[in-house]
Amino acid sequence: MGGGAWGHVTDSPCNQSVVRGRDSSHLVNSPSSRQSRLPSPPSPPRQAGAARSKFFPPMDFTVSNYFYYYLFRFSAALGEEIFYITFLPFTCWNINHCVSRRMIIVWSVVMYIGQVSKDILKWPRPHSPPVVKLEVKADAEYGMPSTHAMAATAISFTFFIVTVNQYKVGRDKPYPFELGLIAAFVFSTLVGLSRIYTGMHTVLDVIGGTLISAVLLALSYPAWDLIDHFLLTSPFCPVFSIVVPLLLCYNYPKLDYYSPTRGDTTTILGAGAGAIIGFWLTNQYTPLNSSSETFQLSFPPISSKRLMVMLAKFLVGVFVLLITRQFIRRLALSMLYYWYKVSTSDEEARKRLEIEVPYKFITYSSVGFCATVIVPVLHGLLELI
């Protein structure tokens, strides 16, 4: 989508011509700038596949429509770690364990398939120029499919499907089906459009990601109850939740250069594994509601006191998760550096398979376990119920 924020874009210091174009999918030159443009020096050859930001440094741009700019930058953040580490635990602490559990399971599976598909298909991201890329970190990854679009579709529609089956507004009021469906559609659409606006994906990448996620939801939905029952009751759940994700991470598709996709995939699978083990352990001592039961819960009345309790639970929980993340991350890195006799100042060592996979898996599985076990216990001790 050509975003609503038009801007002046300067290619580089050595090319002083100013062109006028969109921030997202293409660049349209004004007649005056086309006449005054000097030929640019040839660019170094790109490696096959992913866009390499070191060859094409970020282009300067001027935002003339801040509404679209901030709307889509915020929407893009809904597919980042900051959203996952806040929204998914929030549903566990303030809504329902079943809702959170199913979203985490679907999110983990969908994201793994999306990340692996990128490195198998090896479709490049949009070139810059002509596209102005507003993000740099993800530029080393391939583009097809858009995992932001996949995650947004999976999370929003899983939340809608689970809540529409379990909740009603009041004694005589049914769940607002149309409102929930519209909210899920708007959420996933905004995230998808934000990836085009920021120049990180083509329209085909976003459509492909959305369709893949929709197909996976449709195929997996009949087995949700069975999977839920196994993960809550089977004595093999902890072993399964650790061994299978680790095997998938260690056997991730290899590339001819370093890409953050393997690390991101390990982060997702680690968080999912830790959360599932936490739900399993909680169910051993405090049986959770069986997902196969036919029941409907009423949304509790919203009062100022309840809002304050929800906010307090959220702030306490996120604070504990951030502390856990930093502490376990440093501890895991220190132990791995010592084991492999690597200098702690060697930042490149973190990209090695034998270090990246275990440190990220240990870190985020600890975060997931903390979110589903430690934080709820702390909420009980603080009487935030």
N, C-alpha and C positions, 0 to 999 in steps of 0.2 A: 504494500500500500504506500503510495506517496504521502508522507506525513503532512500535517498541516503547518509545520514549522518550516518556513523557507529561510534560507540563510546564505550569506556570502561565504564562499569557501576558497581558501588560498591553498594551492597545491603544496608548495614548499618555498623556503627562502630563496632558492635559486630561480624559481618561476614566480615572478611577481604579478602575473596576470590574475585578476579576480574573476571568478565565475560565479554564476547564480544558479543554484540548484536545490533539489530536495535533499533532506537529511536521510532519506530512506533508500528507496529502491533504484533511483536513477537521478541523473544530473542533467539539467537543461541549461545550456549556455545562452546568454543574451547576445544579440548581434554585435554589440560593441565589444564585448569581451572576446568573441570569436575572432574579430578583426585584429585585436591587439595582442592576442596570445602568441607567445614565442614558443618554438618547439622545445619540449622538455628533453633532458638527457635520457638515454635509454635506461630502463630499469633492469636490475639484476634478474636473472631467471628465477621463477618461483618453483618451489618444490611441488611435485605433483600432489594434487589434492587440496589440503587445507590452505587457507589464506595465511600468509606469513607476514605478520605485522612488522617484523624487523626490516623487510624489504619495502613496505609501504607504511611509513610512520603516520600517526593520526593526523587527519586533515583539520585545519582550522575552519570554524564555522561560526555563523552568527544566527542566533535564534530570534525570529521575529514573531512567533506565536507561542508564548510560554504556556498557554493552557494545554495544547497538545504535547508540548515538550515534557512538562511535568506529569501529565496524565500517563503518557506511555513510558516514561522512565520509572514511575511508580509501578505501573503494570508489569514492567519487565522484572522488577524486584520481587514480584509475587511468584516467580519461578526460581528464586535464588535460595541459598542456605538460610538467610535471615528469615524468610517466610516459613520454611520447613521447621526451623528450630523454635518458632513461636506458635504458629497456627496449629500444627499437629499436636503438640503437647497441650495447647489450650483446650482442644476438644476432649482430651483425656481428663483434664482437671475440672472442667466446667460444664461439659455436656454429657458424654456417655463413653464408657470404655469400648463398647462395641463399635460405635461410630469411628473412634480414633483407630481402633485395631484394624478395621477393614480398610480404612483409607491408607494406613501404613503398608499393609500387605499389597494392595493394588498399586500404590505408588512405587514400591520397591521393584515389583515385577515389571511394570511398564517402563520405568526408568532404565532398568538393566537392558531390556530389549532395545530401547531407543538408543542407548549409548553404544551398544555393540553394533547395532545397525549402521551407525555413523561410520565406524571404523572398518566395516565390511564394504559398504557402498562406496565410501571415499568420494562423495560429491563435495566439491568446493563450496565455500561460502561466497556471497557476492563479492566481486572485486572492488577494491577501493584505491583510486577512483575508478568509476564515477560515483559509487556509493560513499556516503560519509558514515563511518562507523563510530558509534557513540560508546562502544565498549571495546576493551583491548584484551582482557583476560581470555575470553572465549574464542579469540580470533585464531588460535592455533588448532582448534578443533574443526572437524568437517561439519557440513551443514545439514545434510538430509538423513533422518527427519529432524524436525525441531523438537528437542526434548522439553523445552519450555511449554510448547503447545501440548505435548503428550501429557506432561505432569498436570497442567492446568485442567485439561479435559478429564483426566482420571480422578483427580482430587475433587473437583467441583461436582461431577456427576455421581461419584461414589457417595459423597456426602449427601447429595439429594436423594439418591435411591435408598440409602440406609435410614435416613431420618423420615422419609415419607412412609416407610414401613413400620416405624417404631413410635412416631410421635403424632399427637393431635394437639390443637391449640387449646382447647378447653373441653368441658364436659360434652358440649353439643356442637362444637366447631371442628370440622375436619382440617387436616393439614392443608395449607394453601398450596396445592399442587402447581397451579399455574405460576404463582410467584416464585416458588422454589425452582421450577424449570427455567424461568426467565433469568433468575439470579445465576444459575449454573452456566447458562449460555452466555450471559454478559461477561462473567468472570473469565471463562475460557477464551472468548473472543478478544477481550482486551489484552490478555497475555499474548495471544497469537499475533495481533496487530502490532503490539509493541516490539516484537522481534523483527518485523518488517520495517517499522519506523526507525529503529536504532541501526538498521543496516546489517543486521547479523544473519538474516535469513531471506530467502526468496519466498514468494507466495506459495510455490510448490512445496517448499520445505514445511511450511506451516500447515498446509492442507494435508500433506502426507502424514505429519505427526498427529494431527487431529483424527484422521481416519484410522490410523494404526491403533491409537488409544481406544477409539470407539469400538473397533472390532475386538480388541482384547477384553474390554468390559463386557461385551455381549457374549463372548465365548466363555468367560470365567464366571459370569453371574450365577449360572445353575449350580456351580460347585462351591459357592461362598460358604454355605452352612457346613458342608462337609469339611472344608479347609479350616474353618473357625473351630469346629469341634475337635479336630485333630490337634491343632496348635494349643488348645486350652487343656486337653486331657491326656494326650499321649505322653508317656514317660520318655519317649525318644525326641520330644520337641526341642529341648536344649541342644542336644547333639546335632540334630538336623539343622537347627537355626545357625549353628556355628560352622559346621563342616561344609555344607553346600555353598553358602556365600563365599567362603574362603577358597574353595575349589574354583568357583566361577571367577573370582578376582585374580587368582594366580594363573589361570588359563585364559586371561583376557587377550583378545586379538593383538598381535604385535605390529607396531608401525616402524617405519624407518627413521623416525624422529620422535622426540618426546612430545606427548600430548597429555593435557590434564584430564582426559576422559577416564583413564584407568583410575586415577586418584578420586575423581568425583563419583565414579561407580562404586568404589570401595567405601566411600563415605556413606552413600545411600544404603548399600547392603549392610554395612556395619550398624548404622542407626536402626534399620529395620530389624536386624537380628537381636540387638540389645532390647528393643521394645517388646518383641515377641516373647523373649525369655522372661522379661518382666511381667507381662500379662500372664504367662504360664505359671510363674511362681506365685503371683497374687491369687490366681484361681485355686491353687493348692490349699491356701489358708482361708481365703474369703471367696467362695465360689461366685463367679460373675454370672450375670444373666445369660442363659443359653440363647444363642442366636436363633435356634430353631423353634423356640416357643412363640406362640401367637399372642402377642400382647402389644398394647400401645400405651406409651407414657404421655402424660400431659406436660406441656411446657410450663415450668413454674412461673408464677406471676413475677414480673419484673418490678422490683422496688429499688429505692436508692440504697438500702442496706445490702440487698443481694448484689447489686452492681459493685459496691465497695468490696464485698467479700471476693467476688470474681476477680476484680482488679488486684486485690492483695494476693490471691493465690497465683495469679499470672506473674506478678512482679517477683514474688518469692521464688517461684519455680524457675523462671528465666535466669534469675541471678544465680541460683544453684547450678543450673545447666552450664552457664558460661564459666563459672569457677571450675566445675568438673572438667569441662572441655580443655581449659588452659592447663590445669594441673596434670591430667592424664596425658595430654599431648606432650608436654615437656618430659614427663617421666618415661613415656614410651620411647621418645626419640633418644633420650639419654641412654637408656638400656640398650637400644639397638645400635647406637653409635659405639658404645663400649663393646658390645658383642662382636661387631664387624670391624672394630679397630679403626673407626673413622673419626676424623677431627670434628668437633662440634661446630667449628666455623665453616665447614664445607656445606654450603647450601645446596650444591648440586647433588650431594649424596641422597637427599630426600627423594630424588626422582628415580632412584634405583628400585627395581622390583622388590628386592628382599628387605628394603626399608620402608618404601612408600605404602605397600599393601598392609603389613602388620601394624604400622603406627597409626594409619588412618582407621583401620578396622577396630583396633583396641580403643582408640579415642572415641569414636562415634558409637560403638556398641556400649561403651560406658555411659555415654550421654543418653542413649535410648533406654538403657536399664534404669538409670537415675530418674528419668522422666516418668517411668511407669511404676517404680517401686519406692525409691528414696523420697522423691518430692511428695507423693501422696501421704506417706508416713509423716513427713514433716508438717504437711497441712493439718493432719490430725492432731499432732502435738501442739500446734499453734491454735487449734480449735477453729480453723478456717474451713468449716464444713457448711 
